[in-house]
Amino acid sequence: MDIDAKNGEALSTYEKELLKLRSKIQEMEKANLEPKTWTMQGEVTAAKRPKNSALEVDLDFEHNVRPPPVITEEVTASIEDLIKKRIIEGFFDDVQRAPDLPSRAPKEFKEMDETKSKKGLAEIYEEEYAQKAGLAPAPLSSSDKTKEEASFLFKRLCLKLDALAHFHFAPKPVIEEMSIKANVPALAMEEIAPVAISDAAMLAPEEVFQGKGDVKEEAELTQSDRRRRRANKKRRFKDRSKLSISKDASAKQQL
């Protein structure tokens, strides 16, 4: 049966629940259409929310820092016991200062030679002038000699260590020496061929062919090349015909 609630007639229980449900749906739709508060908008900056509004709300923060330990009597007693134990054992974790590195290079102490020099004063001045002008190599100082000796000892040590560490043969270190190389092409110096192979098999095509001019096939010839070849043939034919005519004339004169 149809009952109109506006006319003040009695409503059934189902109709009352239906009216409550409709009013609740209307409220929820109205709340969805209305603008949301700043707490329900996700990440909000200070410019998008009212001033001091965060003080009235209970907010949860995520911290990446480890929380400090809670100091209790048990924690304090354990720390004191650890300190006493380390004092008795003499075990300390004090930071040791690193030694100060020298900011300047060590001074080079020159050895004084008390023996009388066999050179004259003019020869000494001449050598000094030649060294300053770059005409003569500078003499080896004590530090250079020490470096040379140290490099030689290091090479010997590396050779012995290589012999101990490797099962295969380790070559000797290369000693820098002056050597004169002949002015020979690189191919002749680097190319190594058996003695039984003939040199003719190692020649390039350009070295085998001794003809003159560029050798081209018929398809490779251009129009100017064909004209030049035709003119050369005509010139040779004329030369041969003139030669044959001159031979015939000389034979007739002899008769």
Secondary structure by P-SEA (a helix, b strand, c coil): ccccccccccccaaaaaaaaaaaaaaaaaaaaaccccccccccccccccccccccccbbbbbbcccccccccaaaaaaaaaaaaaaaaacccccccccccccccccbbbbbbbcccccccaaaaaaaaaaaaaccccccccaaaaaaaaaaaaaaaaaaaaaaaaccccccccccbbbbbbcccccccccccccccccccccccccccccccccccccccccaaaaaaaaaaaaaaaaaaaaaaaaaaaaaaaac
